[in-house]
Amino acid sequence: MDNGNVLHASHDGVHVLRFIGDIRYTLSPSIDRFLEGIFAGPKPAGFVIDLTETDSIDSTNLGLLARIAKRMQTLHAPRVTVVSNRAAINSVLTSMALDEVFDIVEDTGLETGVSKEVPQEHADRETLARTLVNSHRALMDLNEHNREMFQDVVASLEKKGHSG
């Protein structure tokens, strides 16, 4: 499976994540671990998610984005901005109700400067399953449509003992 990659930059406490290529579930544990490191440090001043170079993004990674939005809300931080100028990606974001928790814009004019790739680490099956469950739960929490769409996925993973 050919995965994409994620780049990170920050400036004055605002973190920018740039998703490039095909963003698949196998990347999610590494992204999740990286985000935990960010949230373990000083309170982020903001988050920008750049999807302008994203070819596709699966529900697991959309759930990770929803979890970022939720974490920022609990910190009473500004709403997360998603930059996306791709109609297909925007359609997916809207269909998953992510437009309700993000400010979605086509361009910010933001210059991020030097970016570093988020390290991709091997995740064991348990870690991957826990990330899958937690990400899909985050999507389910957004609205009833998502709850109905993903409840069987979460139930199946939990039945296998991966309840996170």
C-alpha positions as CSV (number, residue, x, y, z in Angstrom):
1,M,0.0,0.0,0.0
2,D,1.4,3.3,-1.1
3,N,0.8,5.8,1.7
4,G,1.1,9.5,1.6
5,N,2.9,11.5,4.2
6,V,2.3,14.3,6.7
7,L,4.5,17.3,7.2
8,H,4.5,19.5,10.3
9,A,5.5,23.0,10.9
10,S,4.7,25.4,13.7
11,H,5.0,29.2,14.3
12,D,4.1,31.0,17.5
13,G,2.3,28.0,18.8
14,V,0.2,27.4,15.7
15,H,0.7,23.9,14.3
16,V,0.3,23.2,10.6
17,L,-0.1,19.7,9.4
18,R,0.1,19.2,5.6
19,F,-1.3,15.9,4.4
20,I,0.2,14.8,1.0
21,G,-1.0,12.0,-1.3
22,D,-3.2,9.1,-0.2
23,I,-3.7,9.3,3.6
24,R,-4.6,5.8,4.8
25,Y,-5.3,4.2,8.1
26,T,-1.9,2.7,8.4
27,L,-0.5,6.2,8.9
28,S,-3.0,7.0,11.7
29,P,-1.1,5.5,14.7
30,S,2.0,7.6,13.8
31,I,-0.1,10.7,13.4
32,D,-1.9,10.0,16.7
33,R,1.3,9.5,18.6
34,F,2.7,12.7,17.1
35,L,-0.4,14.7,18.1
36,E,-0.2,13.3,21.6
37,G,3.3,14.8,21.8
38,I,1.9,18.2,20.7
39,F,-0.9,18.2,23.2
40,A,1.5,17.0,26.0
41,G,3.4,20.3,25.5
42,P,2.4,23.9,25.8
43,K,-1.2,24.6,24.8
44,P,-1.4,25.0,21.0
45,A,-2.3,28.5,19.9
46,G,-4.0,27.0,16.9
47,F,-4.1,24.3,14.3
48,V,-4.2,24.5,10.5
49,I,-4.8,21.3,8.5
50,D,-3.7,21.6,4.9
51,L,-5.4,19.2,2.6
52,T,-4.6,21.0,-0.7
53,E,-2.2,18.2,-1.7
54,T,-4.3,15.3,-0.4
55,D,-5.5,12.9,-3.0
56,S,-7.6,10.8,-0.6
57,I,-8.1,10.5,3.1
58,D,-9.9,7.7,4.9
59,S,-12.4,7.7,7.7
60,T,-9.8,6.8,10.3
61,N,-7.7,9.9,9.5
62,L,-10.8,12.0,9.3
63,G,-11.6,10.8,12.8
64,L,-8.1,11.9,13.9
65,L,-8.9,15.4,12.5
66,A,-12.2,15.4,14.5
67,R,-10.2,14.5,17.6
68,I,-7.9,17.5,17.0
69,A,-11.0,19.7,16.8
70,K,-12.4,18.2,20.0
71,R,-9.1,18.7,21.9
72,M,-8.9,22.3,20.8
73,Q,-12.5,22.9,22.0
74,T,-11.7,21.5,25.4
75,L,-8.7,23.8,25.6
76,H,-10.9,26.8,24.6
77,A,-8.6,27.4,21.7
78,P,-9.5,28.8,18.4
79,R,-11.4,26.6,15.9
80,V,-9.2,24.5,13.7
81,T,-8.8,25.7,10.1
82,V,-8.8,23.2,7.3
83,V,-7.4,24.4,4.0
84,S,-8.9,22.4,1.1
85,N,-9.4,23.5,-2.5
86,R,-10.3,20.0,-3.8
87,A,-14.0,19.4,-4.5
88,A,-13.9,15.7,-3.8
89,I,-12.1,16.3,-0.4
90,N,-14.5,19.1,0.5
91,S,-17.5,16.8,-0.3
92,V,-16.1,14.1,2.1
93,L,-15.5,16.7,4.8
94,T,-19.1,18.0,4.5
95,S,-20.6,14.5,4.3
96,M,-18.9,13.6,7.6
97,A,-20.1,16.9,9.3
98,L,-16.5,18.1,9.7
99,D,-17.7,21.5,8.4
100,E,-19.5,21.8,11.8
101,V,-16.2,21.6,13.8
102,F,-13.7,23.2,11.4
103,D,-13.4,26.5,9.5
104,I,-12.9,25.2,6.0
105,V,-11.2,27.6,3.6
106,E,-9.7,27.2,0.1
107,D,-6.5,29.3,0.8
108,T,-4.9,31.0,3.8
109,G,-2.0,32.6,2.2
110,L,-0.1,31.2,5.2
111,E,3.6,30.6,4.7
112,T,4.7,27.8,7.0
113,G,8.4,27.9,6.5
114,V,10.4,24.8,7.2
115,S,8.3,21.6,7.6
116,K,9.4,18.3,8.9
117,E,7.9,14.9,8.1
118,V,5.8,13.3,10.8
119,P,7.8,10.1,11.6
120,Q,6.1,7.0,10.3
121,E,6.5,4.3,12.9
122,H,5.5,0.7,12.8
123,A,2.4,0.1,14.9
124,D,1.4,-3.3,16.4
125,R,-2.1,-4.6,15.7
126,E,-3.4,-3.5,19.1
127,T,-2.2,0.1,18.6
128,L,-3.7,0.2,15.1
129,A,-7.0,-1.2,16.3
130,R,-7.2,1.2,19.2
131,T,-6.5,4.2,16.8
132,L,-9.2,2.9,14.5
133,V,-11.8,2.6,17.2
134,N,-11.0,6.0,18.8
135,S,-11.0,7.8,15.4
136,H,-14.3,6.3,14.3
137,R,-15.8,7.1,17.7
138,A,-14.8,10.7,17.2
139,L,-16.7,10.7,13.9
140,M,-19.7,9.1,15.5
141,D,-19.8,11.8,18.1
142,L,-20.3,14.5,15.4
143,N,-23.8,13.6,14.3
144,E,-26.4,10.8,14.1
145,H,-25.7,10.1,10.4
146,N,-22.1,9.3,11.3
147,R,-23.2,7.3,14.3
148,E,-25.3,5.1,12.1
149,M,-22.6,4.8,9.5
150,F,-19.8,3.7,11.8
151,Q,-21.5,1.9,14.7
152,D,-21.0,-1.5,13.1
153,V,-17.3,-0.8,12.4
154,V,-16.7,0.2,16.0
155,A,-18.8,-2.7,17.4
156,S,-16.9,-5.2,15.3
157,L,-13.5,-3.8,16.4
158,E,-14.6,-3.7,20.0
159,K,-16.0,-7.3,19.8
160,K,-12.5,-8.4,18.8
161,G,-11.2,-6.9,22.1
162,H,-9.8,-3.6,20.7
163,S,-12.0,-1.2,22.7
164,G,-9.2,1.4,23.2
